[in-house]
Each structure stands twice: as structure tokens, then as C-alpha cells.
Amino acid sequence: MAKLNDNYLKLKAGYLFPEIGRRVQAFTDANPEVAGDIIRCGIGDVTEPLPAAARDAMKAAVDELGERSSFRGYGPEQGYDFLRTAIAEGDYRGRGIEVADDEIFVSDGSKCDTGNILDIFGPGNTIAITDPVYPVYVDTNVMAGNTGDADASGAYEGIHYMPCTAENGFVPAVPNEKVDLIYLCYPNNPTGATATREQLTNWVKYAQANGSIILYDAAYQAFVGDDSIPRSIYEIDGARECAIEFRSFSKNGGFTGVRCAFTVVPKTLLAETSTGEKMPLHPLWSRRQSTKFNSVSYPVQRAAEALYSEAGKAQISALIKHYMGNAKLLREACTALGLNVFGGENAPYVWAACPGSIDSWGMFDKMLAEAKVVITPGAGFGAAGEGFFRISAFNSRENVEEVCRRLETVVGSF
Ligand SMILES: *Cc1c(COP(=O)(O)O)cnc(C)c1O
């Protein structure tokens, strides 16, 4: 009989968001009269409409495809040059960071890229992952066979977990031992924490000293308002020799449904063959994408390009301002209720300590039952997330104001 991939059987029941979906469904089935009243601050999905610059570019591109003279079929697997140049100029070279056009690989999402990147790494790497964490990094390593089984707390054998706590500001110190691949995400999902230049410099130095590679997820870089906080790992000297950066248009451009992202693989980034020879990773990722991927649709790449126009940049700023205004209100409401609050200042997530002795799923159930607000329980992001819950600022202003009022009824009862 055909064999399945046993590694999938190691995965712990349900990815976090399906479990949230199940609980919300169970609640609305039991209470159909209040179903319409539920406010969702759980999943980190944007709510505001697509920027006009992106919509216009997409429509014009669709019309081009409707004419024989301007029709396009398959595009380059790594993305069209017009978009790779717009990205390299707009996000990097225009800010004094060295990144070449052909170091940009356009894709349909950072979720896929952060998972697919494991294709170009060999077996036997030690993997370091923050806890709590975006679950994709962990689960894709399980699927790839880089871990053993999970223990009762959900921690997988073979992963080097780096606890992120209030004490370390949710940015882990570098490990005392050698690890090979390090997943870092700043501004962070779920904690809303940011990493300082000094902290990232320590990580780059560690990676250089140990031959490690940092997989840097900068999906939320656009939410950084404080100029002293790095938006890219490549702002740190030496990062071109030890880091891959993932970026997405999902959160800044509202592209969660449109689908466009990119990965930066510097040509100066090397890794070792099984026989100890140092070789660049860039050709491997290029080959991986050419073989398994046919890039992103032309209209979507034109829409992404338009985000770098003057109009596009202004429209992104307005979106960020809206969401960060929400984050401020949520932070203030939680603080006024006496909760210990983190994040929400350079990131669209507020991370709050659960009141009293309630655990995070308990807080989730209570918020759903008593306030009809969906939050995300910290434990769903890893053992160290227990005792916290995440509120997403991706919402309308009206909903956020209502969430602030409803928080009071629940938190006030402790
Ligand atoms: C939203 C998010 C992304 C973006 O994923 P896409 O697949 O590009 O939509 C990447 N990383 C993290 C941590 C995120 O929260």
C-alpha cells in the first residue's frame, strides 16, 4: 500500500484558527439570536478595503490581458522585473539598504514562503523557534520531519524553543549553544513586540559566529512608527551573510485575499553541503521556485507595484494610521482596566495578561460567552503564550470602540 507522510500524524490537534472557528460555531449554534452581534478580533485578517492605487492597477492589467497585443501568459517564475525593481528600490535601496533586484523572489504569500524555504535546507539542522510563535514555522518543521513527537504541553522534541516573556520583552536572548536555523518575527505576531537594533545586532553576531541562518519574518514592518526600530534585518551589518527576509503585502496593502509577498535571498548567503563545502543558497531557492511555482498573476503583480507609487504609499499610510489608531484605543482600554498590556505600539496586536488566575482558553471562552468578542488565546501560539491573550487591531473603528466597552464588562467582573 502507498505510504503516507507519518510526520503529519505528529501534528497536534487542529491549527489554532480552526479550533477558534469550531468554538465560535458551537457558540453560535447554541445561541443563534446573538450570532450577528459577535465581533471578531481573533484571526489577524485585515478589514479595510483594498487601496485605490492597487485596484486601478489591477483593473488596467486585466484590460491588457483582454487584448491580443498586450496579452501575457506565463510570467517569470521569480516575478516580473517591474515588481522586483519596485520592491528593491522602494523597500531597500531607497532606504540605504543593499539588495539587488534579482535577490527578490515574488510569491503568493509569506505563509507559503516561510514553509517552503525548508525545501532548500538539508536534514539535521537544529531549529530555534520563539515561544509563543506564528504556528506555521513549527508545523512546517514537523511536516518536514525535522522534529520528534510533541509532549503533553505541545512542545516538539528536537525544536529549540526560545521563551518570550514579559521579562525579556518578548525578544529572546541568543542561545548558549549552537543552532542552525533561527526563526525571528519582528514586529511580532502574536505579542506585538519589536526588536531593537541592539537586539538584532546580537542575533546577527550570533549567526555569524555559529554559521546559523536567521529566517526573518518582517510581515509587520510597515507598522513600525518609531524610526529607531529596524524594519529590515538588512539594516544590521552582516545580515546579508546570514539572513533571509520574508515580507508580504497582506498587512500593509490589505492583500490577505489578493495574495502577494516576497522573499529576499542575498547572493552572499552561504550554507554547507553534506560534505562541508560552502555554497550560496540563492541558486537553490531560484531553482526551487522555477520548478514548483509559476509566480503570481500579472494583475496582482501590477497591483503590488502600484503600492510603491506616491498614491499607493499615501494609501498604505492611511491604512496603517487607521489600524494603529485602533491599537492605541485597545491598549488604553486594557490599561485602564488594570491589565498588564504589551504590544500595540509598533504592531497591530495588543498582547494582554489574563486577569485573575484564568487561563487563556478560559479567557477566550469568557470573552465569547459574556462579551461576544473573539480574541486569540495565547496558549494557541505556544506554551509560553499561556496566561496571555491577543487582540487584533484589524477592525473598523466602530467595532474597536465597542470591543473596548465590552472588555470592561468581562474584565471588570474579576
Ligand atoms: C500575516 C502574516 C504573514 C503574511 O502571510 P501571507 O501568506 O503573506 O498572507 C506572515 N507572517 C506572519 C507572522 C503573519 O502574521
The ligand as an SDF file (V2000), in Angstrom:
LIG
                    3D

 15 15  0  0  0  0  0  0  0  0999 V2000
    0.0330   37.6470    8.2520 C   0  0  0  0  0  0  0  0  0  0  0  0
    1.3880   37.0770    8.4450 C   0  0  0  0  0  0  0  0  0  0  0  0
    2.1820   36.7880    7.3370 C   0  0  0  0  0  0  0  0  0  0  0  0
    1.7020   37.0360    5.9360 C   0  0  0  0  0  0  0  0  0  0  0  0
    1.2600   35.8630    5.3540 O   0  0  0  0  0  0  0  0  0  0  0  0
    0.7360   35.8700    3.8590 P   0  0  0  0  0  0  0  0  0  0  0  0
    0.7620   34.4340    3.4820 O   0  0  0  0  0  0  0  0  0  0  0  0
    1.6890   36.6940    3.0500 O   0  0  0  0  0  0  0  0  0  0  0  0
   -0.6500   36.4400    3.8650 O   0  0  0  0  0  0  0  0  0  0  0  0
    3.4510   36.2940    7.5570 C   0  0  0  0  0  0  0  0  0  0  0  0
    3.9290   36.1080    8.7950 N   0  0  0  0  0  0  0  0  0  0  0  0
    3.2010   36.3890    9.8740 C   0  0  0  0  0  0  0  0  0  0  0  0
    3.7930   36.2080   11.2100 C   0  0  0  0  0  0  0  0  0  0  0  0
    1.9030   36.8760    9.7250 C   0  0  0  0  0  0  0  0  0  0  0  0
    1.1810   37.1380   10.8120 O   0  0  0  0  0  0  0  0  0  0  0  0
  1  2  1  0
  2  3  1  0
  2 14  2  0
  3  4  1  0
  3 10  2  0
  4  5  1  0
  5  6  1  0
  6  7  2  0
  6  8  1  0
  6  9  1  0
 10 11  1  0
 11 12  2  0
 12 13  1  0
 12 14  1  0
 14 15  1  0
M  END
$$$$
